[in-house]
């Protein structure tokens, strides 16, 4: 078993919140991949500004998870 496979196996055994924290930390070590040219950054900035202007327009984690679960049932 490779080192990467061992790490994946161990990480898979972590509780969901700890796996999410680990992913966040690992992603922070990578260089950014979005550029203004692809429109992704502009869209993210627009959405961030929308949420800053009206935080109630966003979803709570519970609402987000419920929406995902509902979409998987379709």
CHARMM internal coordinates of N, CA and C (Angstrom, degrees):
IC EDIT
DIST 1 N 1 CA 1.4547
DIST 1 CA 1 C 1.5344
ANGL 1 N 1 CA 1 C 107.88
DIST 1 C 2 N 1.3357
ANGL 1 CA 1 C 2 N 115.54
DIHE 1 N 1 CA 1 C 2 N 133.36
DIST 2 N 2 CA 1.4571
ANGL 1 C 2 N 2 CA 119.36
DIHE 1 CA 1 C 2 N 2 CA -179.97
DIST 2 CA 2 C 1.5292
ANGL 2 N 2 CA 2 C 110.15
DIHE 1 C 2 N 2 CA 2 C -75.69
DIST 2 C 3 N 1.3118
ANGL 2 CA 2 C 3 N 114.53
DIHE 2 N 2 CA 2 C 3 N 165.38
DIST 3 N 3 CA 1.4728
ANGL 2 C 3 N 3 CA 119.50
DIHE 2 CA 2 C 3 N 3 CA 178.94
DIST 3 CA 3 C 1.5227
ANGL 3 N 3 CA 3 C 110.44
DIHE 2 C 3 N 3 CA 3 C -61.61
DIST 3 C 4 N 1.3391
ANGL 3 CA 3 C 4 N 116.22
DIHE 3 N 3 CA 3 C 4 N -41.03
DIST 4 N 4 CA 1.4621
ANGL 3 C 4 N 4 CA 120.41
DIHE 3 CA 3 C 4 N 4 CA 179.11
DIST 4 CA 4 C 1.5314
ANGL 4 N 4 CA 4 C 110.54
DIHE 3 C 4 N 4 CA 4 C -61.74
DIST 4 C 5 N 1.3049
ANGL 4 CA 4 C 5 N 117.17
DIHE 4 N 4 CA 4 C 5 N -43.18
DIST 5 N 5 CA 1.4646
ANGL 4 C 5 N 5 CA 120.73
DIHE 4 CA 4 C 5 N 5 CA 179.00
DIST 5 CA 5 C 1.5294
ANGL 5 N 5 CA 5 C 111.01
DIHE 4 C 5 N 5 CA 5 C -62.38
DIST 5 C 6 N 1.3236
ANGL 5 CA 5 C 6 N 116.31
DIHE 5 N 5 CA 5 C 6 N -40.00
DIST 6 N 6 CA 1.4697
ANGL 5 C 6 N 6 CA 120.40
DIHE 5 CA 5 C 6 N 6 CA 177.80
DIST 6 CA 6 C 1.5320
ANGL 6 N 6 CA 6 C 110.50
DIHE 5 C 6 N 6 CA 6 C -63.22
DIST 6 C 7 N 1.3326
ANGL 6 CA 6 C 7 N 115.88
DIHE 6 N 6 CA 6 C 7 N -44.79
DIST 7 N 7 CA 1.4658
ANGL 6 C 7 N 7 CA 119.89
DIHE 6 CA 6 C 7 N 7 CA 179.02
DIST 7 CA 7 C 1.5242
ANGL 7 N 7 CA 7 C 111.36
DIHE 6 C 7 N 7 CA 7 C -61.98
DIST 7 C 8 N 1.3326
ANGL 7 CA 7 C 8 N 116.06
DIHE 7 N 7 CA 7 C 8 N -43.06
DIST 8 N 8 CA 1.4658
ANGL 7 C 8 N 8 CA 120.06
DIHE 7 CA 7 C 8 N 8 CA 178.82
DIST 8 CA 8 C 1.5278
ANGL 8 N 8 CA 8 C 110.87
DIHE 7 C 8 N 8 CA 8 C -61.73
DIST 8 C 9 N 1.3001
ANGL 8 CA 8 C 9 N 116.72
DIHE 8 N 8 CA 8 C 9 N -41.93
DIST 9 N 9 CA 1.4638
ANGL 8 C 9 N 9 CA 121.42
DIHE 8 CA 8 C 9 N 9 CA 179.36
DIST 9 CA 9 C 1.5241
ANGL 9 N 9 CA 9 C 110.44
DIHE 8 C 9 N 9 CA 9 C -62.76
DIST 9 C 10 N 1.3238
ANGL 9 CA 9 C 10 N 116.76
DIHE 9 N 9 CA 9 C 10 N -46.12
DIST 10 N 10 CA 1.4585
ANGL 9 C 10 N 10 CA 120.89
DIHE 9 CA 9 C 10 N 10 CA 179.24
DIST 10 CA 10 C 1.5274
ANGL 10 N 10 CA 10 C 111.18
DIHE 9 C 10 N 10 CA 10 C -65.74
DIST 10 C 11 N 1.3199
ANGL 10 CA 10 C 11 N 117.02
DIHE 10 N 10 CA 10 C 11 N -43.82
DIST 11 N 11 CA 1.4622
ANGL 10 C 11 N 11 CA 120.28
DIHE 10 CA 10 C 11 N 11 CA -179.84
DIST 11 CA 11 C 1.5228
ANGL 11 N 11 CA 11 C 111.01
DIHE 10 C 11 N 11 CA 11 C -63.75
DIST 11 C 12 N 1.3043
ANGL 11 CA 11 C 12 N 117.13
DIHE 11 N 11 CA 11 C 12 N -35.94
DIST 12 N 12 CA 1.4602
ANGL 11 C 12 N 12 CA 121.33
DIHE 11 CA 11 C 12 N 12 CA 178.99
DIST 12 CA 12 C 1.5155
ANGL 12 N 12 CA 12 C 113.60
DIHE 11 C 12 N 12 CA 12 C -63.45
DIST 12 C 13 N 1.2977
ANGL 12 CA 12 C 13 N 116.89
DIHE 12 N 12 CA 12 C 13 N -20.82
DIST 13 N 13 CA 1.4702
ANGL 12 C 13 N 13 CA 121.53
DIHE 12 CA 12 C 13 N 13 CA -179.99
DIST 13 CA 13 C 1.5283
ANGL 13 N 13 CA 13 C 112.67
DIHE 12 C 13 N 13 CA 13 C -87.20
DIST 13 C 14 N 1.3363
ANGL 13 CA 13 C 14 N 116.67
DIHE 13 N 13 CA 13 C 14 N -9.75
DIST 14 N 14 CA 1.4634
ANGL 13 C 14 N 14 CA 120.54
DIHE 13 CA 13 C 14 N 14 CA 179.73
DIST 14 CA 14 C 1.5265
ANGL 14 N 14 CA 14 C 110.46
DIHE 13 C 14 N 14 CA 14 C -72.00
DIST 14 C 15 N 1.3300
ANGL 14 CA 14 C 15 N 117.18
DIHE 14 N 14 CA 14 C 15 N 152.46
DIST 15 N 15 CA 1.4687
ANGL 14 C 15 N 15 CA 119.64
DIHE 14 CA 14 C 15 N 15 CA 172.86
DIST 15 CA 15 C 1.5366
ANGL 15 N 15 CA 15 C 109.41
DIHE 14 C 15 N 15 CA 15 C -61.32
DIST 15 C 16 N 1.3126
ANGL 15 CA 15 C 16 N 116.08
DIHE 15 N 15 CA 15 C 16 N 155.58
DIST 16 N 16 CA 1.4634
ANGL 15 C 16 N 16 CA 121.49
DIHE 15 CA 15 C 16 N 16 CA -176.38
DIST 16 CA 16 C 1.5201
ANGL 16 N 16 CA 16 C 113.01
DIHE 15 C 16 N 16 CA 16 C -52.94
DIST 16 C 17 N 1.3277
ANGL 16 CA 16 C 17 N 117.54
DIHE 16 N 16 CA 16 C 17 N -43.92
DIST 17 N 17 CA 1.4704
ANGL 16 C 17 N 17 CA 119.72
DIHE 16 CA 16 C 17 N 17 CA -178.06
DIST 17 CA 17 C 1.5291
ANGL 17 N 17 CA 17 C 111.35
DIHE 16 C 17 N 17 CA 17 C -64.34
DIST 17 C 18 N 1.3164
ANGL 17 CA 17 C 18 N 117.46
DIHE 17 N 17 CA 17 C 18 N -36.30
DIST 18 N 18 CA 1.4644
ANGL 17 C 18 N 18 CA 120.18
DIHE 17 CA 17 C 18 N 18 CA 179.17
DIST 18 CA 18 C 1.5272
ANGL 18 N 18 CA 18 C 110.91
DIHE 17 C 18 N 18 CA 18 C -73.51
DIST 18 C 19 N 1.3519
ANGL 18 CA 18 C 19 N 117.35
DIHE 18 N 18 CA 18 C 19 N -35.79
DIST 19 N 19 CA 1.4714
ANGL 18 C 19 N 19 CA 119.90
DIHE 18 CA 18 C 19 N 19 CA 175.64
DIST 19 CA 19 C 1.5203
ANGL 19 N 19 CA 19 C 109.91
DIHE 18 C 19 N 19 CA 19 C -63.28
DIST 19 C 20 N 1.3356
ANGL 19 CA 19 C 20 N 116.87
DIHE 19 N 19 CA 19 C 20 N -41.72
DIST 20 N 20 CA 1.4645
ANGL 19 C 20 N 20 CA 120.80
DIHE 19 CA 19 C 20 N 20 CA 179.38
DIST 20 CA 20 C 1.5285
ANGL 20 N 20 CA 20 C 110.63
DIHE 19 C 20 N 20 CA 20 C -63.08
DIST 20 C 21 N 1.3227
ANGL 20 CA 20 C 21 N 117.06
DIHE 20 N 20 CA 20 C 21 N -42.10
DIST 21 N 21 CA 1.4625
ANGL 20 C 21 N 21 CA 120.67
DIHE 20 CA 20 C 21 N 21 CA 178.70
DIST 21 CA 21 C 1.5328
ANGL 21 N 21 CA 21 C 110.49
DIHE 20 C 21 N 21 CA 21 C -63.74
DIST 21 C 22 N 1.3233
ANGL 21 CA 21 C 22 N 116.38
DIHE 21 N 21 CA 21 C 22 N -40.43
DIST 22 N 22 CA 1.4614
ANGL 21 C 22 N 22 CA 120.71
DIHE 21 CA 21 C 22 N 22 CA 178.99
DIST 22 CA 22 C 1.5258
ANGL 22 N 22 CA 22 C 110.87
DIHE 21 C 22 N 22 CA 22 C -63.88
DIST 22 C 23 N 1.3183
ANGL 22 CA 22 C 23 N 116.79
DIHE 22 N 22 CA 22 C 23 N -44.49
DIST 23 N 23 CA 1.4661
ANGL 22 C 23 N 23 CA 120.61
DIHE 22 CA 22 C 23 N 23 CA 178.59
DIST 23 CA 23 C 1.5213
ANGL 23 N 23 CA 23 C 110.67
DIHE 22 C 23 N 23 CA 23 C -60.20
DIST 23 C 24 N 1.3200
ANGL 23 CA 23 C 24 N 115.97
DIHE 23 N 23 CA 23 C 24 N -43.42
DIST 24 N 24 CA 1.4632
ANGL 23 C 24 N 24 CA 120.14
DIHE 23 CA 23 C 24 N 24 CA 179.33
DIST 24 CA 24 C 1.5189
ANGL 24 N 24 CA 24 C 110.80
DIHE 23 C 24 N 24 CA 24 C -59.97
DIST 24 C 25 N 1.3062
ANGL 24 CA 24 C 25 N 116.38
DIHE 24 N 24 CA 24 C 25 N -44.29
DIST 25 N 25 CA 1.4740
ANGL 24 C 25 N 25 CA 120.05
DIHE 24 CA 24 C 25 N 25 CA 179.78
DIST 25 CA 25 C 1.5206
ANGL 25 N 25 CA 25 C 111.47
DIHE 24 C 25 N 25 CA 25 C -65.12
DIST 25 C 26 N 1.3429
ANGL 25 CA 25 C 26 N 116.58
DIHE 25 N 25 CA 25 C 26 N -41.74
DIST 26 N 26 CA 1.4605
ANGL 25 C 26 N 26 CA 119.45
DIHE 25 CA 25 C 26 N 26 CA 179.86
DIST 26 CA 26 C 1.5250
ANGL 26 N 26 CA 26 C 111.53
DIHE 25 C 26 N 26 CA 26 C -66.58
DIST 26 C 27 N 1.3201
ANGL 26 CA 26 C 27 N 117.29
DIHE 26 N 26 CA 26 C 27 N -42.90
DIST 27 N 27 CA 1.4598
ANGL 26 C 27 N 27 CA 120.10
DIHE 26 CA 26 C 27 N 27 CA 178.91
DIST 27 CA 27 C 1.5231
ANGL 27 N 27 CA 27 C 111.78
DIHE 26 C 27 N 27 CA 27 C -62.05
DIST 27 C 28 N 1.3151
ANGL 27 CA 27 C 28 N 116.21
DIHE 27 N 27 CA 27 C 28 N -33.61
DIST 28 N 28 CA 1.4670
ANGL 27 C 28 N 28 CA 120.00
DIHE 27 CA 27 C 28 N 28 CA 179.85
DIST 28 CA 28 C 1.5296
ANGL 28 N 28 CA 28 C 111.91
DIHE 27 C 28 N 28 CA 28 C -65.71
DIST 28 C 29 N 1.3268
ANGL 28 CA 28 C 29 N 117.29
DIHE 28 N 28 CA 28 C 29 N -19.22
DIST 29 N 29 CA 1.4649
ANGL 28 C 29 N 29 CA 120.26
DIHE 28 CA 28 C 29 N 29 CA 179.92
DIST 29 CA 29 C 1.5221
ANGL 29 N 29 CA 29 C 112.54
DIHE 28 C 29 N 29 CA 29 C -85.92
DIST 29 C 30 N 1.3346
ANGL 29 CA 29 C 30 N 117.71
DIHE 29 N 29 CA 29 C 30 N -8.48
DIST 30 N 30 CA 1.4603
ANGL 29 C 30 N 30 CA 121.44
DIHE 29 CA 29 C 30 N 30 CA -178.45
DIST 30 CA 30 C 1.5265
ANGL 30 N 30 CA 30 C 110.90
DIHE 29 C 30 N 30 CA 30 C -95.15
DIST 30 C 31 N 1.3323
ANGL 30 CA 30 C 31 N 116.24
DIHE 30 N 30 CA 30 C 31 N 152.97
DIST 31 N 31 CA 1.4608
ANGL 30 C 31 N 31 CA 118.87
DIHE 30 CA 30 C 31 N 31 CA 176.72
DIST 31 CA 31 C 1.5299
ANGL 31 N 31 CA 31 C 109.75
DIHE 30 C 31 N 31 CA 31 C -70.73
DIST 31 C 32 N 1.3249
ANGL 31 CA 31 C 32 N 116.95
DIHE 31 N 31 CA 31 C 32 N 153.65
DIST 32 N 32 CA 1.4687
ANGL 31 C 32 N 32 CA 119.15
DIHE 31 CA 31 C 32 N 32 CA 178.43
DIST 32 CA 32 C 1.5278
ANGL 32 N 32 CA 32 C 110.85
DIHE 31 C 32 N 32 CA 32 C -64.78
DIST 32 C 33 N 1.3282
ANGL 32 CA 32 C 33 N 116.08
DIHE 32 N 32 CA 32 C 33 N 146.45
DIST 33 N 33 CA 1.4569
ANGL 32 C 33 N 33 CA 119.31
DIHE 32 CA 32 C 33 N 33 CA -179.22
DIST 33 CA 33 C 1.5199
ANGL 33 N 33 CA 33 C 112.34
DIHE 32 C 33 N 33 CA 33 C -112.21
DIST 33 C 34 N 1.3238
ANGL 33 CA 33 C 34 N 117.46
DIHE 33 N 33 CA 33 C 34 N -19.10
DIST 34 N 34 CA 1.4618
ANGL 33 C 34 N 34 CA 119.31
DIHE 33 CA 33 C 34 N 34 CA 178.49
DIST 34 CA 34 C 1.5182
ANGL 34 N 34 CA 34 C 110.29
DIHE 33 C 34 N 34 CA 34 C -82.39
DIST 34 C 35 N 1.2995
ANGL 34 CA 34 C 35 N 115.16
DIHE 34 N 34 CA 34 C 35 N 145.52
DIST 35 N 35 CA 1.4580
ANGL 34 C 35 N 35 CA 120.55
DIHE 34 CA 34 C 35 N 35 CA 174.84
DIST 35 CA 35 C 1.5168
ANGL 35 N 35 CA 35 C 108.19
DIHE 34 C 35 N 35 CA 35 C -128.88
DIST 35 C 36 N 1.3096
ANGL 35 CA 35 C 36 N 116.45
DIHE 35 N 35 CA 35 C 36 N 162.47
DIST 36 N 36 CA 1.4546
ANGL 35 C 36 N 36 CA 120.25
DIHE 35 CA 35 C 36 N 36 CA 177.46
DIST 36 CA 36 C 1.5244
ANGL 36 N 36 CA 36 C 111.09
DIHE 35 C 36 N 36 CA 36 C -60.85
DIST 36 C 37 N 1.3137
ANGL 36 CA 36 C 37 N 117.47
DIHE 36 N 36 CA 36 C 37 N -29.40
DIST 37 N 37 CA 1.4582
ANGL 36 C 37 N 37 CA 121.26
DIHE 36 CA 36 C 37 N 37 CA -176.74
DIST 37 CA 37 C 1.5280
ANGL 37 N 37 CA 37 C 112.50
DIHE 36 C 37 N 37 CA 37 C -63.57
DIST 37 C 38 N 1.3309
ANGL 37 CA 37 C 38 N 117.80
DIHE 37 N 37 CA 37 C 38 N -28.72
DIST 38 N 38 CA 1.4659
ANGL 37 C 38 N 38 CA 118.65
DIHE 37 CA 37 C 38 N 38 CA -176.90
DIST 38 CA 38 C 1.5230
ANGL 38 N 38 CA 38 C 112.83
DIHE 37 C 38 N 38 CA 38 C -89.37
DIST 38 C 39 N 1.3259
ANGL 38 CA 38 C 39 N 117.71
DIHE 38 N 38 CA 38 C 39 N -2.67
DIST 39 N 39 CA 1.4514
ANGL 38 C 39 N 39 CA 120.48
DIHE 38 CA 38 C 39 N 39 CA 177.61
DIST 39 CA 39 C 1.5130
ANGL 39 N 39 CA 39 C 114.53
DIHE 38 C 39 N 39 CA 39 C 81.20
DIST 39 C 40 N 1.3052
ANGL 39 CA 39 C 40 N 118.56
DIHE 39 N 39 CA 39 C 40 N -13.22
DIST 40 N 40 CA 1.4641
ANGL 39 C 40 N 40 CA 121.36
DIHE 39 CA 39 C 40 N 40 CA -178.64
DIST 40 CA 40 C 1.5116
ANGL 40 N 40 CA 40 C 113.16
DIHE 39 C 40 N 40 CA 40 C -65.88
DIST 40 C 41 N 1.2999
ANGL 40 CA 40 C 41 N 116.56
DIHE 40 N 40 CA 40 C 41 N -40.77
DIST 41 N 41 CA 1.4585
ANGL 40 C 41 N 41 CA 120.32
DIHE 40 CA 40 C 41 N 41 CA -179.12
DIST 41 CA 41 C 1.5232
ANGL 41 N 41 CA 41 C 110.17
DIHE 40 C 41 N 41 CA 41 C -67.94
DIST 41 C 42 N 1.3264
ANGL 41 CA 41 C 42 N 116.29
DIHE 41 N 41 CA 41 C 42 N -42.33
DIST 42 N 42 CA 1.4672
ANGL 41 C 42 N 42 CA 119.84
DIHE 41 CA 41 C 42 N 42 CA 179.49
DIST 42 CA 42 C 1.5265
ANGL 42 N 42 CA 42 C 110.50
DIHE 41 C 42 N 42 CA 42 C -61.25
DIST 42 C 43 N 1.3226
ANGL 42 CA 42 C 43 N 116.70
DIHE 42 N 42 CA 42 C 43 N -41.44
DIST 43 N 43 CA 1.4664
ANGL 42 C 43 N 43 CA 120.44
DIHE 42 CA 42 C 43 N 43 CA 179.24
DIST 43 CA 43 C 1.5225
ANGL 43 N 43 CA 43 C 110.90
DIHE 42 C 43 N 43 CA 43 C -65.86
DIST 43 C 44 N 1.3191
ANGL 43 CA 43 C 44 N 116.94
DIHE 43 N 43 CA 43 C 44 N -42.37
DIST 44 N 44 CA 1.4696
ANGL 43 C 44 N 44 CA 120.50
DIHE 43 CA 43 C 44 N 44 CA 178.64
DIST 44 CA 44 C 1.5215
ANGL 44 N 44 CA 44 C 110.90
DIHE 43 C 44 N 44 CA 44 C -62.57
DIST 44 C 45 N 1.3067
ANGL 44 CA 44 C 45 N 116.65
DIHE 44 N 44 CA 44 C 45 N -41.27
DIST 45 N 45 CA 1.4694
ANGL 44 C 45 N 45 CA 120.12
DIHE 44 CA 44 C 45 N 45 CA 178.40
DIST 45 CA 45 C 1.5281
ANGL 45 N 45 CA 45 C 111.53
DIHE 44 C 45 N 45 CA 45 C -65.41
DIST 45 C 46 N 1.3330
ANGL 45 CA 45 C 46 N 116.51
DIHE 45 N 45 CA 45 C 46 N -39.60
DIST 46 N 46 CA 1.4587
ANGL 45 C 46 N 46 CA 120.34
DIHE 45 CA 45 C 46 N 46 CA 178.53
DIST 46 CA 46 C 1.5302
ANGL 46 N 46 CA 46 C 110.32
DIHE 45 C 46 N 46 CA 46 C -63.07
DIST 46 C 47 N 1.3205
ANGL 46 CA 46 C 47 N 116.23
DIHE 46 N 46 CA 46 C 47 N -45.47
DIST 47 N 47 CA 1.4635
ANGL 46 C 47 N 47 CA 119.94
DIHE 46 CA 46 C 47 N 47 CA 179.95
DIST 47 CA 47 C 1.5252
ANGL 47 N 47 CA 47 C 111.25
DIHE 46 C 47 N 47 CA 47 C -65.03
DIST 47 C 48 N 1.3235
ANGL 47 CA 47 C 48 N 116.32
DIHE 47 N 47 CA 47 C 48 N -38.83
DIST 48 N 48 CA 1.4605
ANGL 47 C 48 N 48 CA 119.96
DIHE 47 CA 47 C 48 N 48 CA 177.90
DIST 48 CA 48 C 1.5222
ANGL 48 N 48 CA 48 C 110.44
DIHE 47 C 48 N 48 CA 48 C -63.01
DIST 48 C 49 N 1.3265
ANGL 48 CA 48 C 49 N 116.65
DIHE 48 N 48 CA 48 C 49 N -42.77
DIST 49 N 49 CA 1.4693
ANGL 48 C 49 N 49 CA 120.33
DIHE 48 CA 48 C 49 N 49 CA 178.49
DIST 49 CA 49 C 1.5227
ANGL 49 N 49 CA 49 C 110.77
DIHE 48 C 49 N 49 CA 49 C -63.92
DIST 49 C 50 N 1.3411
ANGL 49 CA 49 C 50 N 116.98
DIHE 49 N 49 CA 49 C 50 N -39.84
DIST 50 N 50 CA 1.4692
ANGL 49 C 50 N 50 CA 120.75
DIHE 49 CA 49 C 50 N 50 CA 177.80
DIST 50 CA 50 C 1.5278
ANGL 50 N 50 CA 50 C 110.75
DIHE 49 C 50 N 50 CA 50 C -60.35
DIST 50 C 51 N 1.3288
ANGL 50 CA 50 C 51 N 116.46
DIHE 50 N 50 CA 50 C 51 N -45.37
DIST 51 N 51 CA 1.4658
ANGL 50 C 51 N 51 CA 120.16
DIHE 50 CA 50 C 51 N 51 CA -179.52
DIST 51 CA 51 C 1.5242
ANGL 51 N 51 CA 51 C 112.03
DIHE 50 C 51 N 51 CA 51 C -68.53
DIST 51 C 52 N 1.3153
ANGL 51 CA 51 C 52 N 116.49
DIHE 51 N 51 CA 51 C 52 N -35.14
DIST 52 N 52 CA 1.4595
ANGL 51 C 52 N 52 CA 120.11
DIHE 51 CA 51 C 52 N 52 CA 177.64
DIST 52 CA 52 C 1.5260
ANGL 52 N 52 CA 52 C 110.10
DIHE 51 C 52 N 52 CA 52 C -65.29
DIST 52 C 53 N 1.3280
ANGL 52 CA 52 C 53 N 115.87
DIHE 52 N 52 CA 52 C 53 N -41.48
DIST 53 N 53 CA 1.4653
ANGL 52 C 53 N 53 CA 120.70
DIHE 52 CA 52 C 53 N 53 CA -179.50
DIST 53 CA 53 C 1.5217
ANGL 53 N 53 CA 53 C 111.94
DIHE 52 C 53 N 53 CA 53 C -70.02
DIST 53 C 54 N 1.3390
ANGL 53 CA 53 C 54 N 116.91
DIHE 53 N 53 CA 53 C 54 N -34.69
DIST 54 N 54 CA 1.4640
ANGL 53 C 54 N 54 CA 120.93
DIHE 53 CA 53 C 54 N 54 CA -177.59
DIST 54 CA 54 C 1.5253
ANGL 54 N 54 CA 54 C 109.66
DIHE 53 C 54 N 54 CA 54 C -144.68
DIST 54 C 55 N 1.3386
ANGL 54 CA 54 C 55 N 117.56
DIHE 54 N 54 CA 54 C 55 N 82.62
DIST 55 N 55 CA 1.4610
ANGL 54 C 55 N 55 CA 120.58
DIHE 54 CA 54 C 55 N 55 CA -178.13
DIST 55 CA 55 C 1.5321
ANGL 55 N 55 CA 55 C 113.98
DIHE 54 C 55 N 55 CA 55 C -56.78
DIST 55 C 56 N 1.3196
ANGL 55 CA 55 C 56 N 117.73
DIHE 55 N 55 CA 55 C 56 N -25.83
DIST 56 N 56 CA 1.4685
ANGL 55 C 56 N 56 CA 119.96
DIHE 55 CA 55 C 56 N 56 CA -179.05
DIST 56 CA 56 C 1.5308
ANGL 56 N 56 CA 56 C 111.76
DIHE 55 C 56 N 56 CA 56 C -71.33
DIST 56 C 57 N 1.3377
ANGL 56 CA 56 C 57 N 117.92
DIHE 56 N 56 CA 56 C 57 N -10.73
DIST 57 N 57 CA 1.4623
ANGL 56 C 57 N 57 CA 120.07
DIHE 56 CA 56 C 57 N 57 CA 179.64
DIST 57 CA 57 C 1.5239
ANGL 57 N 57 CA 57 C 111.99
DIHE 56 C 57 N 57 CA 57 C -78.67
DIST 57 C 58 N 1.3276
ANGL 57 CA 57 C 58 N 117.08
DIHE 57 N 57 CA 57 C 58 N -10.76
DIST 58 N 58 CA 1.4565
ANGL 57 C 58 N 58 CA 120.93
DIHE 57 CA 57 C 58 N 58 CA 179.40
DIST 58 CA 58 C 1.5123
ANGL 58 N 58 CA 58 C 111.84
DIHE 57 C 58 N 58 CA 58 C -86.65
DIST 58 C 59 N 1.3273
ANGL 58 CA 58 C 59 N 115.50
DIHE 58 N 58 CA 58 C 59 N 177.12
DIST 59 N 59 CA 1.4584
ANGL 58 C 59 N 59 CA 122.31
DIHE 58 CA 58 C 59 N 59 CA 177.74
DIST 59 CA 59 C 1.5205
ANGL 59 N 59 CA 59 C 109.91
DIHE 58 C 59 N 59 CA 59 C -106.19
DIST 59 C 60 N 1.3149
ANGL 59 CA 59 C 60 N 115.87
DIHE 59 N 59 CA 59 C 60 N 145.56
DIST 60 N 60 CA 1.4546
ANGL 59 C 60 N 60 CA 119.52
DIHE 59 CA 59 C 60 N 60 CA 170.46
DIST 60 CA 60 C 1.5309
ANGL 60 N 60 CA 60 C 107.48
DIHE 59 C 60 N 60 CA 60 C -74.79
DIST 60 C 61 N 1.3104
ANGL 60 CA 60 C 61 N 117.27
DIHE 60 N 60 CA 60 C 61 N 167.20
DIST 61 N 61 CA 1.4612
ANGL 60 C 61 N 61 CA 119.88
DIHE 60 CA 60 C 61 N 61 CA 177.89
DIST 61 CA 61 C 1.5237
ANGL 61 N 61 CA 61 C 110.06
DIHE 60 C 61 N 61 CA 61 C -60.60
DIST 61 C 62 N 1.3179
ANGL 61 CA 61 C 62 N 117.27
DIHE 61 N 61 CA 61 C 62 N -40.16
DIST 62 N 62 CA 1.4649
ANGL 61 C 62 N 62 CA 121.26
DIHE 61 CA 61 C 62 N 62 CA 179.62
DIST 62 CA 62 C 1.5262
ANGL 62 N 62 CA 62 C 110.84
DIHE 61 C 62 N 62 CA 62 C -62.54
DIST 62 C 63 N 1.3345
ANGL 62 CA 62 C 63 N 116.84
DIHE 62 N 62 CA 62 C 63 N -44.59
DIST 63 N 63 CA 1.4627
ANGL 62 C 63 N 63 CA 120.35
DIHE 62 CA 62 C 63 N 63 CA 178.50
DIST 63 CA 63 C 1.5312
ANGL 63 N 63 CA 63 C 111.24
DIHE 62 C 63 N 63 CA 63 C -64.09
DIST 63 C 64 N 1.3149
ANGL 63 CA 63 C 64 N 116.37
DIHE 63 N 63 CA 63 C 64 N -40.62
DIST 64 N 64 CA 1.4595
ANGL 63 C 64 N 64 CA 121.26
DIHE 63 CA 63 C 64 N 64 CA 179.43
DIST 64 CA 64 C 1.5255
ANGL 64 N 64 CA 64 C 110.63
DIHE 63 C 64 N 64 CA 64 C -61.76
DIST 64 C 65 N 1.3310
ANGL 64 CA 64 C 65 N 115.94
DIHE 64 N 64 CA 64 C 65 N -48.62
DIST 65 N 65 CA 1.4704
ANGL 64 C 65 N 65 CA 120.18
DIHE 64 CA 64 C 65 N 65 CA -179.23
DIST 65 CA 65 C 1.5319
ANGL 65 N 65 CA 65 C 110.97
DIHE 64 C 65 N 65 CA 65 C -63.76
DIST 65 C 66 N 1.3355
ANGL 65 CA 65 C 66 N 117.20
DIHE 65 N 65 CA 65 C 66 N -38.55
DIST 66 N 66 CA 1.4647
ANGL 65 C 66 N 66 CA 120.82
DIHE 65 CA 65 C 66 N 66 CA 178.34
DIST 66 CA 66 C 1.5305
ANGL 66 N 66 CA 66 C 110.55
DIHE 65 C 66 N 66 CA 66 C -64.14
DIST 66 C 67 N 1.3343
ANGL 66 CA 66 C 67 N 116.78
DIHE 66 N 66 CA 66 C 67 N -40.20
DIST 67 N 67 CA 1.4595
ANGL 66 C 67 N 67 CA 120.32
DIHE 66 CA 66 C 67 N 67 CA 178.96
DIST 67 CA 67 C 1.5257
ANGL 67 N 67 CA 67 C 111.34
DIHE 66 C 67 N 67 CA 67 C -65.68
DIST 67 C 68 N 1.3116
ANGL 67 CA 67 C 68 N 116.59
DIHE 67 N 67 CA 67 C 68 N -40.19
DIST 68 N 68 CA 1.4751
ANGL 67 C 68 N 68 CA 120.64
DIHE 67 CA 67 C 68 N 68 CA 177.55
DIST 68 CA 68 C 1.5182
ANGL 68 N 68 CA 68 C 109.91
DIHE 67 C 68 N 68 CA 68 C -64.78
DIST 68 C 69 N 1.3280
ANGL 68 CA 68 C 69 N 116.74
DIHE 68 N 68 CA 68 C 69 N -46.59
DIST 69 N 69 CA 1.4669
ANGL 68 C 69 N 69 CA 120.27
DIHE 68 CA 68 C 69 N 69 CA -179.99
DIST 69 CA 69 C 1.5268
ANGL 69 N 69 CA 69 C 110.52
DIHE 68 C 69 N 69 CA 69 C -60.55
DIST 69 C 70 N 1.3244
ANGL 69 CA 69 C 70 N 117.00
DIHE 69 N 69 CA 69 C 70 N -41.20
DIST 70 N 70 CA 1.4664
ANGL 69 C 70 N 70 CA 120.53
DIHE 69 CA 69 C 70 N 70 CA 179.57
DIST 70 CA 70 C 1.5241
ANGL 70 N 70 CA 70 C 110.98
DIHE 69 C 70 N 70 CA 70 C -64.87
DIST 70 C 71 N 1.3310
ANGL 70 CA 70 C 71 N 117.21
DIHE 70 N 70 CA 70 C 71 N -39.05
DIST 71 N 71 CA 1.4680
ANGL 70 C 71 N 71 CA 119.92
DIHE 70 CA 70 C 71 N 71 CA -178.83
DIST 71 CA 71 C 1.5157
ANGL 71 N 71 CA 71 C 111.29
DIHE 70 C 71 N 71 CA 71 C -68.84
DIST 71 C 72 N 1.3148
ANGL 71 CA 71 C 72 N 117.77
DIHE 71 N 71 CA 71 C 72 N -27.64
DIST 72 N 72 CA 1.4740
ANGL 71 C 72 N 72 CA 120.79
DIHE 71 CA 71 C 72 N 72 CA 179.57
DIST 72 CA 72 C 1.5195
ANGL 72 N 72 CA 72 C 111.17
DIHE 71 C 72 N 72 CA 72 C -76.27
DIST 72 C 73 N 1.3214
ANGL 72 CA 72 C 73 N 118.07
DIHE 72 N 72 CA 72 C 73 N -21.92
DIST 73 N 73 CA 1.4622
ANGL 72 C 73 N 73 CA 122.10
DIHE 72 CA 72 C 73 N 73 CA -179.46
DIST 73 CA 73 C 1.5214
ANGL 73 N 73 CA 73 C 112.19
DIHE 72 C 73 N 73 CA 73 C -80.25
DIST 73 C 74 N 1.3170
ANGL 73 CA 73 C 74 N 116.70
DIHE 73 N 73 CA 73 C 74 N -16.22
DIST 74 N 74 CA 1.4743
ANGL 73 C 74 N 74 CA 120.46
DIHE 73 CA 73 C 74 N 74 CA -177.97
DIST 74 CA 74 C 1.4996
ANGL 74 N 74 CA 74 C 112.37
DIHE 73 C 74 N 74 CA 74 C -73.21
END
COOR INIT
IC SEED 1 N 1 CA 1 C
IC BUILD
